[in-house]
């Protein structure tokens, strides 16, 4: 990657030190950093000279000071429950780390996870941190073809998976799917399989049961010296941006590399802002970066108790989320607006917050919150004494860096909204969200198609201002933001970024599709989703629409799958994507999987909407 120009050269290091000193003081250092920040390319250099023992900060120090405190409550979709103290967590992680070292995993190796939220997943992620291995979470929803593509791009030496995974009351055969994918992933030398469902699975050379490895390792398990450099030259974390995390328009995948210090600082700052002193639950898929960074790492750095839930919130009934919150006295709940929309559809006339005595704060992140959903959360939570706040961040910032609402604030001094002429935007107007000061999690290294462009663009597109996020926001009178979408052709779906360009290109690979264009459509019930307008050589039909949807799902994953396919007689690529999205949503019946329109009707609808907006 070419050398990047220096950025944020006018920043006062003393001001940054004051802002970040509480985070620095939270961590135990084996060698104190010589400073907080030094100017340089991208976000500059953070915590130079500092050395830190990662697992000590996450687990070991808490196990020594208060080993009987619960670190982790786990609940399976089918009802199983386990709890682990910090002392027990330390012992389990040591056993897994010993087992991984026995398989040859070492500092810098890549470990791929194709698992759900299980205790073993937590143990293994922490073991990777202890060893210095990079990890990547591949969603359990990925079909074999998409999983094979991700593994081929990632090139891991080890895959950790399950015999099967409970999902919405059924079992997904993860081991069988992984075996199919591994046929084209030559880098994987070993596969570790977690016993979860009792499903019979085929067995091959290099396969190992998780329990067998850790049982054999437990008597000899002991920690090695894992002190590492704190700055960007130190031990990295891998966040693999697969389907739903597409950061490079048109690229099937991008891998960004995050130093441990960056993730620790960002996660600790966010958690310190939103924690309320009780149990913390981040309800999101384990492959969501927020789940790993803010649902696991941040709380453990503070020595808090977390909840990890395996399944979906409607199994066996719609009260499951409230039961979990009450069972473990959850006081802070973090999730996506998509989860909130689903809960609203179940409990529209129910006082949700009144069901959870300990709940103090609800945080949404990962995608915009539309006015209808905001009003429901106000009625369900705020009017019953519980704060609701918005969080914003990006993968390229290593997590959530801005929180607005209630009594907690984070990042207000480093966020600005400007128009196309770099002028500040007044309340009631829309502009681009800009990060005006360096943050420790600003990523400077990535691999994959379009990596260099993706990393450089936020810093070079508006260099006089800072980090240009690419997010368009409406500034509210209270200083909050309503997100309007992306400048680049991408859309956030359930908290993960989906490339509209990649969806359109994949549809055009279908033999019956001549031209395709993917757009973002807002639905008050489901939030933002992907739709596609296509010109085909075959007659429009429901079966063809389903085939097109399935082809996207198989290659890019379920979140990228279009909610609707609209067949048109021609397609003008110059029409604004937002206008096209509104036209498709306005002309196709609500809830339809497919539709058929004349392009002349689409243009007429867009002109009518344009006249009404004037």
PyMOL commands that set and color helices and strands:
alter all, ss='L'
color gray80, all
select helices_A, chain A and resi 13-26+54-66+86-102+119-131+144-154+174-182+210-218+260-274+289-301+320-327+337-346+353-355+371-380+382-384+395-397+412-414+451-460+500-508+542-556+558-560+577-587+599-613
alter helices_A, ss='H'
color red, helices_A
select strands_A, chain A and resi 6-7+37-38+40-41+45-46+51-53+70-75+81-85+110-114+134-137+158-162+165-167+170-172+190-194+207-209+227-229+236-241+254-259+279-283+306-309+330-335+361-365+387-394+399-404+415-418+430-435+445-447+467-475+481-486+490-493+496-499+513-523+527-536+564-568+594-597
alter strands_A, ss='S'
color yellow, strands_A
deselect
rebuild
show_as cartoon
